[in-house]
Amino acid sequence: MVNFRNFPNFIFVWICCCIEPLICCQGTTQCNILAVLPSVWKSHYLFGRHLMRQLIEQRNCTVTIISAYSTKDTIKEEYKQNGKLQEILVEGLLNNWLEMGMSFDIDKIREKSILERFTRLMYASTMPVVVISPSGSNTWLHQIFGNPQNAALDPSSFLPYSENMHIWQRCLNTLMAVFEKLTYSFFHMIAQQVVYEKYFEPFCRELPHSKDLTENLSMALINTHPILQYPRAHLPNMLNIAGVHIKSDEDLYLPEILKDFIDGAPDGVIYMSLGANVYGFPIEKLDVFLHVFEALPELRFIIKYEAEEPMLLTKNATSQLLIHHWWPQQAILAHKNVKLFISTCGIMSTVEAIHFLKPILAMPIMPEQHVLANRLKNQGAASLLVYEEIAYNQLLILIREILTNISNYQENLKRLKHLLLADINGVSSIERTLNAIDLILDTQGGDFFKTHNHTLNFWRTALVDVLAILLVGFLIILAGPFLLIRYFLKRSYQNQTRFNDLKRSSSYHCSMLNDRLNINDINRQTVNRRPSSISQNGQEFFIDERRFCGSSTNLHQRRKRNSSNCSNSSSCCLCSSSSSSAPTTPSAKTTTTNVM
């Protein structure tokens, strides 16, 4: 049974392949560390374990490791005897860490008094938490820590772009950045919350939301360097630690079979590794390499090849070729007889090759490996082999070209090594890492390092609300003068229209008034004039003189003439008075009717 009397006050959370276990723990005043290394790749596990060893040696810490691997070496036994290192093997982590590693037997874990205590510590979100990323940074890691990202400057790790992107690459990178953020928020975190509640809710009454735990992260230790990828902005609690996993010469150990095999190759050895992320490398492509190696009988070859079924040693130490699913890579690269390293250009392998001054024949497969391979090629430290174009002649030419000009490659590698592993202010990368961990411990999590970006939603982080306000203000500034001018022009037009209507209306009323006055004058004259009477045969006839005033056509013409006179006059009243005082009605004509 594992003794948890001095449980750690500090924890390392391992992030790889964009998976972030949310773990915290309760602590004491001692420097006790719980390291949870759920990576399914052994090289990543060894990366974290080496850092734990440095904490034990240089800071006298007590470390407990939960992982999918365990190493059987003298170092482990030594620290285990001293009570400094405890390892808990969880084989279920190898199956599927996406399911939070809960495929192992819970009853056995409960018997060891691990799960209940572990879950309680996991939910104590006030404890310091540190993330280790052995394969560099990605969009999800930056989003967890609230690190600012610019799609125009920071290419996605899923795209083989450098920092110098043209317009179409920036468009695609922007779409990819949006896609990554959406999948993280609406797919990954929701799925993690479901699994989180499924497995841990029975062990904790008050279960905090998984998002609250991610916001408690204190620091990220990122295995990268500007000369390997590209310069980019990082928050103060995101530290580059490239080279921290490099072992000292005393720690490099070669098995006897390997040592005899390499020592027996005076003309040199070529080491080939396809990295930890490549499984089931096509056998037809592997055959191309084997045929090329047969054409170089003066050399020997060591191949790290992981298939579905791990391969044992296929040749003995006197043969030309060794193939196995795992080799101590740093110890092999450190040997002086190794002349060339054929690699997919992962970050850890590249750092090791630069440190041990081994030229690289880069065969990138993943997008970020393409970026790194191109940078090494431009700096004269590697040659590039396109995976889709692997051919016998091309591969043979590249190997011979590197071996012929190996001195030039090594000069460039020395320059890169100085830049990569140079001490900053006299402090090495491992010392900077340990100092950062000490600072987090001393400040109980280093809250002053954390950004408040987690309190902002997408609209506030992207300044959508600010841009909306500025856009409205800009539109108001542009629309103000336009609306004023439109208002005054409209008022002016309305006034002019009203004046014209009034003018036309006044003329019409004046004309109507004159007509009415003329008619009244005619009626008045008719009333004052007595009708004539004519007698005929004893009968008296009355003749209305209005019949002799003229026809209706003459009357209409007189009205029209009076109206024109009114419009030409300066005053309607004068026109009316003149019309009334001097009517233009002609005198009536009297017609004598002869009475027979």
Summary of the structure (lengths in Angstrom):
residues: 596
radius of gyration: 49.1
end to end distance: 161.3
largest distance: 172.2
contacts: 1728
relative contact order: 0.07
helix: 50%
strand: 12%
